[in-house]
């Protein structure tokens, strides 16, 4: 390669690296990994196990994000969707598929090192997310991988404990409900663009209005499970959280007529309250 060609290739790499980073869906990757680490700290995992859980979740999420953008590249390009690094040609589709494969391959030993049961649960969740990308995203079952993935997080961290403790039922149920809400909230701002790209998941079949009205249901259900599920009397603080979560979940869709991200903002607020409740109440069976 001559000097000019080498200089061009070198100049291209920062753009490709940035495109590859953006193609992994960094927001969800960071959020889910941080949530898993917070749950791991909450159950008292050792620092070494905490690092393993974080690395397993991180590589799994990276593989899912890269798979999503690589698989949808052609459809995104045909629909004229901008801001997609693979469809825009910033990140070569082969490179992104390769990154997804490497991250997925790393996820397997990292997950199994957390324990046989913990690793199996986590890898099943990652497999469900890949199935979402490759098939279920365009079906009425698009919510299912989200429910499975979020329900698996408390299971992963408690099964990684010495003795492989199973999580309390209400943490799994709340996780599944939050996963359904995450799917609805994440899809809501892009429903019309997704429809143009040929995607027909549950939110797209419901439409923007139907999704906006349905979104408070799993959010409120998750909060109610976290407040009422644990044994013992319900404290005033928990009741206050339930009331405030209900207000945020219901006000968001109403304001959505004037601000299209209001429902998502309300969902984030309720989800934050639910995560705080989850961390405060504990996760593992004692």
C-alpha positions in Angstrom: 0.0 0.0 0.0 1.4 3.4 -1.0 1.7 6.4 1.4 -1.6 8.0 0.2 -3.5 4.7 0.6 -2.2 4.1 4.0 -3.1 7.6 5.1 -6.6 7.2 3.7 -7.0 3.9 5.5 -5.7 5.4 8.8 -8.1 8.3 8.5 -11.0 6.0 7.9 -10.4 4.0 11.1 -11.6 6.6 13.7 -14.9 6.9 11.7 -15.3 3.1 11.6 -14.5 2.7 15.3 -17.1 5.4 16.2 -19.6 3.8 13.9 -19.0 0.4 15.4 -19.4 1.9 18.9 -22.7 3.5 18.0 -24.0 0.4 16.2 -24.0 -1.6 19.5 -26.8 0.6 20.9 -24.6 2.1 23.6 -27.5 3.5 25.7 -29.2 0.1 26.4 -25.9 -1.6 26.7 -24.7 0.7 29.5 -28.1 0.8 31.2 -28.6 -3.0 31.3 -25.0 -3.6 32.4 -25.3 -1.0 35.1 -28.5 -2.5 36.3 -27.0 -5.9 36.5 -24.0 -4.6 38.5 -26.3 -2.7 40.8 -28.3 -5.8 41.5 -25.0 -7.8 42.0 -23.8 -5.2 44.6 -27.2 -5.4 46.3 -27.0 -9.1 46.8 -23.5 -8.9 48.1 -21.5 -10.6 45.3 -17.8 -10.6 45.8 -15.7 -8.1 43.7 -14.5 -10.9 41.5 -18.0 -12.3 40.9 -19.3 -8.7 40.3 -16.7 -8.2 37.6 -17.6 -11.6 36.0 -21.4 -10.7 36.0 -20.7 -7.3 34.6 -18.5 -8.7 31.8 -21.0 -11.4 31.0 -23.9 -9.0 30.7 -21.7 -6.4 28.8 -20.6 -8.9 26.1 -24.1 -10.3 25.8 -25.6 -6.9 25.3 -22.8 -5.9 22.8 -23.5 -9.0 20.8 -27.3 -8.3 20.7 -26.8 -4.6 19.8 -24.4 -5.4 16.9 -26.6 -8.2 15.7 -29.6 -5.9 15.6 -27.9 -3.2 13.5 -26.2 -5.6 11.2 -29.4 -7.6 10.5 -31.5 -4.5 10.0 -29.0 -2.7 7.8 -30.6 -3.5 4.4 -34.1 -2.7 5.7 -33.0 0.5 7.3 -31.2 1.6 4.1 -34.3 0.9 2.0 -36.5 2.8 4.4 -34.1 5.8 4.3 -33.5 5.7 8.1 -30.7 8.0 9.0 -28.4 7.7 12.1 -27.8 4.0 11.6 -24.1 3.5 11.3 -24.3 0.2 9.3 -27.1 1.4 7.0 -25.2 4.7 6.5 -22.0 2.9 5.5 -20.0 4.2 8.5 -19.5 0.7 9.9 -19.2 -2.1 7.4 -21.8 -4.8 7.9 -19.2 -7.6 7.9 -17.2 -5.9 10.6 -20.4 -5.5 12.7 -21.4 -9.1 12.3 -17.8 -10.1 13.2 -18.0 -8.0 16.4 -21.3 -9.5 17.3 -19.9 -13.0 16.9 -16.8 -12.2 18.9 -18.9 -10.6 21.7 -21.3 -13.6 21.7 -18.4 -16.1 21.8 -16.9 -14.3 24.8 -20.2 -14.1 26.5 -20.4 -17.9 26.8 -17.4 -18.7 29.0 -17.9 -15.5 31.0 -21.5 -16.5 31.7 -20.7 -20.1 32.6 -17.9 -18.9 34.9 -20.6 -17.2 37.0 -22.0 -20.7 37.7 -23.8 -23.4 35.7 -27.3 -22.3 36.5 -26.5 -18.6 36.3 -24.7 -19.0 33.0 -27.5 -21.1 31.5 -30.1 -18.5 32.5 -28.1 -15.6 31.1 -27.3 -17.4 27.9 -31.0 -18.2 27.4 -31.8 -14.5 27.8 -29.1 -13.6 25.2 -30.4 -16.2 22.9 -33.9 -14.8 23.3 -32.6 -11.3 22.4 -30.9 -12.7 19.3 -34.2 -14.4 18.4 -35.9 -11.0 18.8 -33.5 -9.5 16.3 -33.7 -12.3 13.7 -37.4 -13.2 14.0 -39.7 -12.0 16.8 -39.1 -8.3 16.3 -41.6 -8.3 13.4 -44.2 -10.4 15.2 -46.8 -10.0 17.9 -44.4 -11.8 20.3 -41.9 -8.9 20.1 -42.4 -8.3 23.8 -41.4 -11.8 24.9 -37.6 -11.5 24.6 -37.7 -8.3 26.6 -39.7 -10.0 29.4 -37.3 -12.9 29.4 -34.2 -10.8 29.4 -35.2 -8.5 32.2 -36.6 -11.4 34.3 -33.2 -13.1 33.9 -31.2 -10.3 35.5 -32.1 -11.0 39.1 -31.8 -14.7 38.4 -28.3 -14.2 37.1 -27.0 -12.3 40.1 -28.6 -14.5 42.8 -27.6 -17.8 41.1 -24.0 -16.4 40.9 -24.0 -16.3 44.8 -22.3 -19.2 46.7 -25.0 -21.9 46.9 -26.7 -20.6 43.7 -29.8 -19.0 45.4 -32.9 -18.5 43.4 -34.4 -15.0 43.4 -37.7 -14.1 45.1 -40.6 -14.6 42.8 -41.7 -11.0 42.9 -38.3 -9.8 41.6 -38.6 -12.0 38.6 -42.2 -11.0 37.9 -41.3 -7.3 38.3 -38.3 -7.7 35.9 -40.5 -9.3 33.3 -43.1 -6.5 33.6 -40.4 -3.9 33.3 -39.0 -5.6 30.3 -42.4 -5.4 28.6 -42.6 -1.7 29.5 -39.1 -1.2 28.2 -40.1 -2.6 24.9 -43.1 -0.4 24.6 -41.3 2.7 25.7 -38.2 2.1 23.6 -40.3 1.5 20.4 -42.8 4.3 20.9 -40.8 7.2 19.4 -39.9 5.2 16.3 -43.1 3.4 15.5 -43.9 5.2 12.2 -40.3 4.9 11.0 -40.2 1.2 12.0 -43.5 0.6 10.1 -41.9 2.2 7.0 -39.1 -0.3 7.4 -41.5 -3.2 7.4 -41.4 -4.0 11.2 -44.7 -5.3 12.6 -44.0 -6.0 16.3 -46.7 -5.6 19.0 -46.3 -1.8 19.4 -46.5 -1.3 15.7 -49.7 -3.3 15.5 -51.1 -1.2 18.4 -50.0 2.0 16.8 -48.6 5.0 18.7 -51.8 5.8 20.5 -52.4 2.2 21.6 -48.8 1.8 22.7 -49.0 5.0 24.7 -52.1 3.9 26.5 -50.8 0.4 27.2 -47.4 1.5 28.5 -48.6 2.5 32.1 -50.1 -1.0 32.6 -46.9 -3.1 33.0 -45.2 -0.1 34.7 -47.9 0.1 37.4 -48.1 -3.7 37.6 -44.3 -3.9 38.2 -44.5 -1.3 41.0 -47.4 -3.0 42.6 -45.6 -6.3 42.6 -42.5 -4.8 44.2 -44.6 -3.0 46.8 -47.1 -5.8 47.6 -45.1 -8.9 46.8 -42.6 -9.0 49.7 -44.0 -10.5 53.0 -44.8 -8.2 55.9 -46.6 -4.9 56.2 -46.4 -2.3 53.4 -44.6 0.8 54.6 -45.7 4.4 54.0 -42.7 5.0 51.8 -43.6 2.1 49.5 -47.2 3.4 49.3 -45.9 6.8 48.4 -43.7 5.3 45.6 -46.7 3.4 44.3 -48.8 6.6 44.2 -46.1 8.7 42.6 -45.3 5.9 40.0 -49.0 5.7 39.2 -49.1 9.5 38.6 -46.0 9.5 36.4 -47.2 6.5 34.4 -50.6 8.0 33.8 -49.5 11.6 33.2 -46.9 10.6 30.6 -49.4 9.3 28.0 -51.7 12.3 28.5 -48.9 14.7 27.8 -47.8 12.6 24.9 -50.3 14.5 22.7 -48.1 17.6 22.9 -44.6 16.0 23.7 -44.0 12.8 21.9 -41.4 11.6 24.4 -43.5 12.3 27.5 -44.7 8.7 27.8 -41.1 7.5 27.6 -40.0 10.1 30.1 -42.7 8.9 32.5 -41.7 5.3 31.9 -38.1 6.1 32.8 -39.1 7.8 36.0 -41.3 4.8 37.1 -38.6 2.3 36.1 -36.0 4.2 38.2 -38.4 4.1 41.2 -38.9 0.4 40.6 -35.2 -0.3 40.4 -34.7 1.6 43.7 -37.5 -0.5 45.3 -35.9 -3.7 43.9 -32.5 -2.7 45.4 -34.0 -1.7 48.7 -36.1 -4.8 49.1 -33.3 -7.3 48.1 -33.3 -9.9 45.5 -32.2 -13.3 46.7 -34.0 -15.8 48.8 -32.7 -15.7 52.4 
